[in-house]
Amino acid sequence: MENKKIPLLQIKNITKVYNIGENKLDILKGINLTVEEGEFVAIMGPSGSGKSTLMHILGLLDRPTDGVYEIYGQNVLKFNDSQTAFLRSKIIGFVFQQYNLLNKMTAADNVALPLVYSGGKNRKERAEKLLGEVDLSNRTEHKPTQLSGGQQQRVAIARALVNDPKIIFADEPTGNLSSKQSNEIMQILTDLNKKGISIILVTHEPDIAKWADRLITIKDGQVIGDTRQKPSKQVKSNPIEIKKVAAHLSFAEFAENFFSAIRAIISNKTRSLLTMLGIIIGVASIISMLALGSGAQKSLEKQITSMGTNLLYLMPGRISLGGVSGSVTRRIYLKDVDALAENTELIKNIDPNVSGSVQVVYGNKNTNTSITGATPAYQYMQNSVPQYGRFFTKTENENLAKVCLVGTTVVKNLFGNENPVGKYIKINRKKFRVIGILPVKGAQGYRDGDDMVIVPLNTAMKRLLGTQYVSSVAVEVQDGKMSETETYLLQTMLERNKLTAEHADAFRIRNMSDMIQMLTSTTQTMTMLLGAVAGISLIVGGIGIMNIMLVSVSERTREIGLRKAIGATGIAILLQFLIESSVLSLLGGISGVTLGVIISLVVSKFAGWAVFVSSFSIILSVGFSAFVGIVFGLWPAKKASELSPIEALRHD
């Protein structure tokens, strides 16, 4: 017994009902039809008979209300989106009355488009070969607007053939053409049928229907005639396996979506620029705010580092006496400093200081500045090794030598461009020799860290300031002994002054590590706050992208329908619009980074503020802008992916 031949397609009791308000409109009323491989079938009927609706159901562009539709014996109405996309891509080719070519793509690109979704190779060569077969080899790089109606229909036929389909559906393919062009198109379809491709043609013209081997007549949603006009052909059935289309995004598909996004952006330059403006402003704000914040933090770290990071500062405080709050100031003397320095397990270096204000004169120039008396340890503890010249020695301190080091501000005020090292200046009318220039410190709070003069401690106390006690004591602590040293300093000073723990306010200890941590934390918090405020504009920009993508989906609804008709899955459409929104957002992000860097440099130059543009802030801004594009593009992309192919193609 011979195996029963499996028909190419078969429909059983297919109905289609539209709900219009409370009324129902029956378009198809239980149609049954079988088509074998190699048949050329024409479907005719008056307007409103349901012939186009039947064509759309057979071409899987629409779904029936009820019934069974089998291709090679498999009920395709139970297939998922991926399997249905495979059928549209590999088994079905569609030729539309309105051509449905993408105007921004060349003829060759239009023909090759289905290969993007089917994963076909050598797309350009394949497209050019098919265009040659329909006599358009000299029009491959022309866009649809540069082609006549007949030429556009030929491009549509070539596109339908690009994946070697088993069947071609032609919906009124000659409806918009002249008689000559109609005959050319019908001859092409006839030649394809002779090669074994099944043709199902919808037409309302009897002259066109005569080209077919079989004529099916429909009226009021029912088949009223099925006439064979020519003898049936004997074509061997060759069923193919119906597969799922892979859900991953191929490189070809990504490239197509990327360049599609670029074309969409270029074709709507003004709208795209206005859409990106929110992203540009947001990213530029983030870059400039983080640059200012990071610059301030770097500047602060530099200043604190110049003061030393493992230092404690011991200073006199005030205690209550006789019921009067803070009435007595305790002093720190050099003998106290010597006593403290004996504990070498805790203390690495110690530097007592005195300070005051003096007038400095050189030639006919003078300036008021601050003076600090220090020991030779100062240069190492305070990162103040001279950039020119030298620091004074222990012997010079003991001998009350009249030598000094000057800051860069003092050099500018007194010497201009002259080298001060070796020159003599007068400090409070006493002659001092300049032996070095201090390194640049920059602004330290409200004061200029470079507007100062340093002299030996004993010289300052006995020759300039006339004091027997020091203003403060800088203590360099051994590694890991900060807390112990604080306790030691306070207890020792209380004991030497015969005070109890209740008089702990008699001496103050400032911990530089705590100050560094506090200031750094504050700066980081302010930087993040500024960045967060700037990030709000990115959210606003994201809303703008969502709005424009919704407009884009509405404008390109027919394109979405076409892409689905030639094999694109819902996921492919989703990814296409996500890529487009991401490209739009990324371009805005890159432009924003450029603008932000320019703003930072301008602010730095004209306002004198420290700025630092980090690679982290650039990556963060661009990454966040891409994230915004994905998040706010998701809803429009999902909306596009869920469109029905036939409803999308009917969209005006």
Secondary structure, DSSP 8 states (H G I E B T S, - for coil): -------SEEEEEEEEEEEETTEEEEEEEEEEEEE-TT-EEEEE--TTSSHHHHHHHHTTSS--SEEEEEETTEEGGG--HHHHHHIIIIIEEEE-TT----TTS-HHHHHHHHHHHHT-SSHHHHHHHHHHHTT-GGGTT--GGGS-HHHHHHHHHHHHHTT--SEEEEESTTTTS-HHHHHHHHHHHHHHHHTT-EEEEE-S-HHHHTTSSEEEEEETTEEEEEEE-S-----------------S--HHHHHHHHHHHHHHHHHTHHHHHHHHHHHHHHHHHHHHHHHHHHHHHHHHHHHHHHH-SSEEEEEE-EEEETTEEEEEE--EEHHHHHHHHT-TTTEEEEEEEEEEEEEEEETTEEEEEEEEEE-TTHHHHTT---SEE----HHHHHTT--EEEE-HHHHHHHTTTS--TT-EEEETTEEEEEEEE-----EETTEETTSEEEEEHHHIIIIIS--SEESEEEEEE-TT-HHHHHHHHHHHHHHHTT--GGGGGGEEEEEHHHHHHHHHHHHHHHHHHHHHHHHHHHHHHHHHHHHHHHHHHHHTHHHHHHHHHTT--HHHHHHHHHHHHHHHHHHHHHHHHHHHHHHHHHHHHHH-------HHHHHHHHHHHHHHHHHHHHHHHHHHHT--HHHHHT--
